[in-house]
Amino acid sequence: MARYTGPKDKISRRFGVAIFGPSKAMERRNFAPGQHGARSGRKKLSDYAVALAEKQKLRYQYGMLEKQFRKFFEEASRRRGITGEILLQMLELRLDNVIYRLGLANSRNAARQYVGHGHVTVNGTKVNIPSYQCRPGDVIAMKGKVRSQQMGVRALDLTQAVPTPDWVTQDKEKLGGTVNRIPSREEIDPIVNEQLVVELYSR
């Protein structure tokens, strides 16, 4: 299960945005990492560097390595519609992200681990592929085993103050929820300009 395991705060400081969620390091040191980060400020980047940074931010946000991210982009570009928006929707409909949006995990990394370790079911069937594409009508839940249920209860307690987006419905009693529909771009509210990502791969 390939994923980024390096220092998260350093990545967030490099791009100037809290990619992995609230970061105390970002609050204390809101400048680029490195020996001269505080003095150098944010350098003016070329158009290519800006587009590359947008792609990297999106890739890190969803915890994907380059090869898998490119496959998602290629699939999005084959579908009819606005490629950038379709890419965002595909990323949001990843099973690990849906688990995160339902509040069954307090981070995408935790959600990915839950799925990979077989703690999650889709429509009653165990699915251990974090990149599994959920569809409207899919019912997601923590597995019936005691360990899985305990993890779900703990996660809901940690995320109870986090609002659930309208495109999913949370079911706390069943430790799961339902995918109501494909999210709109406004609901996703991306931290990047996805059009720059499209232009980068189209060069």
C-alpha positions in Angstrom: 0.0 0.0 0.0 2.2 2.8 -1.3 1.8 6.2 0.4 3.8 9.2 1.6 5.3 8.6 5.1 7.7 11.5 5.4 7.4 14.7 7.6 4.0 16.3 7.1 4.6 19.7 8.7 7.6 20.3 6.4 5.5 19.6 3.3 2.8 22.0 4.6 5.3 24.7 5.2 6.9 24.2 1.8 3.5 24.9 0.1 2.3 27.5 2.6 -1.0 25.6 3.3 -2.0 23.0 6.0 -2.4 20.1 3.6 -2.8 17.4 6.2 -5.2 19.4 8.5 -4.6 21.9 11.3 -0.9 22.2 12.0 0.7 23.9 15.1 4.0 24.0 13.2 2.3 26.1 10.5 1.0 28.5 13.1 4.4 28.9 14.8 6.6 28.9 11.6 4.6 30.1 8.7 7.5 30.2 6.3 9.4 27.8 4.1 11.5 25.1 5.8 15.2 25.1 5.6 18.1 27.1 6.9 17.1 30.3 5.1 13.4 29.8 5.0 12.5 32.6 7.4 14.7 35.2 5.5 14.0 34.2 1.9 10.3 34.5 2.0 8.2 33.0 -0.8 10.1 33.3 -4.1 8.3 34.1 -7.3 7.8 30.8 -9.2 7.6 30.1 -12.9 4.2 29.0 -14.3 5.5 25.5 -14.5 6.6 25.5 -10.9 3.2 26.9 -9.8 1.3 24.2 -11.7 3.7 21.5 -10.3 3.1 22.8 -6.7 -0.7 22.6 -7.2 -0.4 19.0 -8.4 1.9 18.1 -5.5 -0.5 19.6 -3.0 -3.4 17.7 -4.3 -1.4 14.5 -4.4 -0.3 14.9 -0.8 -3.7 15.8 0.4 -5.2 12.5 -0.8 -2.1 10.5 0.2 -1.2 9.3 -3.3 2.1 8.6 -5.1 2.7 9.9 -8.6 2.0 6.7 -10.5 -1.5 6.2 -9.0 -2.3 9.9 -9.2 -1.5 10.0 -12.9 -3.8 7.0 -13.4 -6.6 8.9 -11.8 -5.9 11.9 -14.1 -5.8 9.7 -17.2 -9.2 8.2 -16.2 -10.7 11.6 -15.5 -9.5 12.9 -18.9 -11.2 10.0 -20.7 -14.6 10.9 -19.2 -17.0 13.5 -20.6 -17.0 16.7 -18.8 -14.6 19.1 -17.2 -11.4 17.1 -16.5 -10.3 19.0 -13.4 -13.7 18.8 -11.7 -14.0 15.1 -12.6 -10.6 14.4 -11.1 -11.6 16.1 -7.8 -14.8 14.1 -7.7 -12.9 10.8 -8.3 -10.5 11.7 -5.5 -13.4 12.5 -3.1 -15.1 9.2 -4.0 -12.1 7.1 -3.0 -13.2 4.8 -0.2 -10.6 6.0 2.2 -11.8 9.6 1.7 -15.4 8.7 2.1 -14.6 7.0 5.4 -12.8 10.2 6.4 -15.8 12.4 5.3 -18.2 10.2 7.3 -16.2 10.9 10.4 -15.2 7.2 10.8 -11.5 8.3 10.8 -9.9 11.5 12.0 -7.5 11.6 9.0 -7.2 10.2 5.5 -4.2 8.2 6.6 -6.2 6.6 9.4 -9.0 5.8 7.0 -6.6 4.3 4.5 -5.3 2.0 7.3 -8.8 1.0 8.3 -9.6 0.0 4.8 -6.3 -1.7 4.1 -6.6 -3.8 7.3 -10.1 -5.0 6.3 -12.2 -3.1 8.9 -14.6 -1.6 6.3 -17.5 -2.9 4.2 -19.2 -1.6 1.2 -22.8 -2.8 0.7 -22.1 -5.5 3.3 -18.9 -6.8 1.5 -15.4 -6.3 2.9 -13.4 -4.0 0.7 -9.7 -3.5 1.5 -8.7 -1.3 -1.5 -8.4 2.4 -0.3 -8.7 3.7 -3.9 -12.0 1.8 -4.5 -14.4 4.2 -6.2 -17.6 4.6 -4.3 -20.9 5.3 -6.2 -24.2 7.0 -5.2 -26.2 4.6 -3.1 -23.2 2.7 -1.7 -23.6 1.9 2.0 -20.3 2.2 3.9 -19.8 0.7 7.4 -17.2 -0.5 9.9 -17.1 -4.3 9.9 -19.1 -6.1 12.6 -16.0 -7.4 14.5 -15.4 -6.0 17.9 -12.1 -4.4 17.0 -13.6 -2.7 14.0 -16.5 -1.4 16.0 -14.3 0.0 18.7 -12.2 1.9 16.1 -15.4 3.4 14.6 -16.8 4.5 18.0 -13.5 6.1 18.9 -13.3 7.9 15.6 -16.8 9.3 15.8 -16.0 10.6 19.3 -12.9 12.4 17.9 -14.8 13.8 14.9 -18.1 14.7 16.4 -17.5 18.5 16.0 -16.5 18.1 12.3 -19.5 18.7 10.0 -20.5 15.9 7.5 -20.8 17.1 3.9 -24.3 16.9 2.3 -23.3 14.4 -0.4 -22.9 11.7 2.3 -25.2 10.7 5.2 -23.7 9.6 8.4 -25.3 6.8 10.4 -23.8 6.8 13.9 -25.8 3.9 15.2 -24.6 1.6 12.4 -21.1 3.2 12.4 -21.3 4.0 8.8 -23.2 6.0 6.2 -24.4 6.3 2.6 -23.0 8.1 -0.4 -26.0 10.2 -1.6 -24.5 11.6 -4.8 -21.4 12.7 -6.6 -20.1 15.9 -4.8 -20.0 19.2 -6.7 -16.8 21.2 -6.9 -18.2 23.8 -4.4 -18.8 21.0 -1.9 -15.2 19.7 -2.3 -13.8 23.2 -1.9 -10.3 22.2 -3.1 -7.1 23.7 -1.7 -5.7 23.9 -5.3 -6.5 25.3 -8.7 -7.2 22.0 -10.4 -7.1 23.6 -13.9 -3.4 24.1 -13.4 -3.0 20.4 -12.7 -4.8 19.7 -16.0 -2.6 22.1 -17.9 0.5 20.5 -16.3 -0.3 17.0 -17.5 -1.4 18.3 -20.9 2.0 19.9 -21.7 
